Amino acid sequence: MSNIKKDKENNILIHVVTPFIVLAFCIGIIMIALIKPSDKLKVYKNLIFMDELKMDPGDANVGLIIKENEIKEDYSGETYETGEIIRPVYGEMYAIMRSDVLELDVPVYWGSDVELFERGACQASSSAVIGDNGNTVISAHVDTFFSDLEKFKEGDSITLLTNYGEFTYTVKELISFKSSNNKYVNPSQDENKLTLYTCKKDILGASDERIGVICELTERKFYKGSEEGNVN
C-alpha cells in the first residue's frame, strides 16, 4: 500500500510541476525570439554611430527622403584621371559597389539610417565622397549585404560605380575593432582609401565587435575631365 501511495503522490507532483515547466519553456522561446529584433535595432544604432556629422535634408520634421538613381553601368566613352565629383544629397543612392571575388553587387546610399540599411550599404556623410581625397567609409548589415565581408583577402579588387566615374580599390588590410573605436572611420584627408565594415557575426545577438577591410584607391576613371568642370 505504501508503494501505491508513493506512486499517487509522484503522479500528483508531476501533474502540478509539468505545467510550470512547459510555461517556463514557452517563455524562454518567446524571449529568444524577441532578442533578435531588439539586437538588430542595436546593431543599426551602432553602425550609425559613425555618422554623427551627417547632414539631414532640410527641416528635421520633414523626415527621410530617399532618392533612387539609375547608375551608369556600361559607360564606354572617354575617361580621365581627374574630373568632376558630384556630391549626393542625404538619402540618395549614388553608387553601386561590385566585387567579382565575392559576387558583390550592392547599392550605396549617402547617409546612415535604419531604412537605408534595409536597402543597401550606407556611407557616412562625414566621410569622403567616392573618388575624392580622404577616407570613404561604408557599412552594411552582416545579415544582408555584407554577409561575406570577412571573406575578402589582401589584393582583392572592389569597384564603385557612380554617375560621374568608376573607381577601383584594392584591399590592403583586414581590420577588427570595437564599436566604440572611431579609429578606422574618422574623416581623413591624408589618404585616398575606402573603409568597409560590418558587425561580427554572433549567433547570440548583437556583437560589439566590428570587422572590415581598408582598401587603397588604385584607379580613377572620371567620365568628365577636370578641364571641362570644377572638381568639388
Steps between C-alpha positions, in 0.01 A plus 500: 500500500787738574635458145159579352477811718844613392411446133185712543700776670758493220226518236339798673839673522564439131159641403560809716857569386465418129286807408756728662784335310311534172418863579864579579608330177252704294609825666861412420416448133312830485790686664748354249271600215486856631876530543576501128282800399625693801860418424452591136389848602805527723719397208350771279554752777860393542565516127355849488737621777757597239259742332458757777600776257238404242312771315125447508288627210323822597287520810527209744121467503489422128646154555723287282472555126640207303618567146559205269725549197582304187878456517705483180623143478623471140671831432716472187609860445831667574616509862739724695719464808358824641149630468184636652366341816127531557413519869179305579216609728412320821298186427616474139612177337801629310722197439518126445768292669625194315756228552530187287689327781191483725238554226424827678246734338369751754336845470667771707300774674629832628436517874420251775140418587312185601290510183806552282672200662204290388560609139876472468835615633524841668778756481574737784427849371793626706734289285650572157275480195600208275794604283595796718805527726452350845342205676180367342318305774224255404318248719217248463324236707680168545174308451441652156731690266831451684444139606824390328714803578735296717590287195689783331875450477788738443531576129131454421344765280185707570336739252267788576288626209350848509340726240818708482759224491626152583742445786702189576640412842733223616470335841811582704409413858247291695379675816315422823394756759247579772186698417622783725830532311488772233857443382413351162190706423625850578520749210843527340648718228844340502407172329286396206339190642176306536400355838232231503372349823214310663418326828670173580259209473367383837229233531408633844407846373667836442878506520715785625773394258534646150686342209595653169759586238703805409551547127734721301365704208693361202312638198278797423295518180305825485243532224559875479847650509600770747568732211128486423381575850604574854594225746286534813 
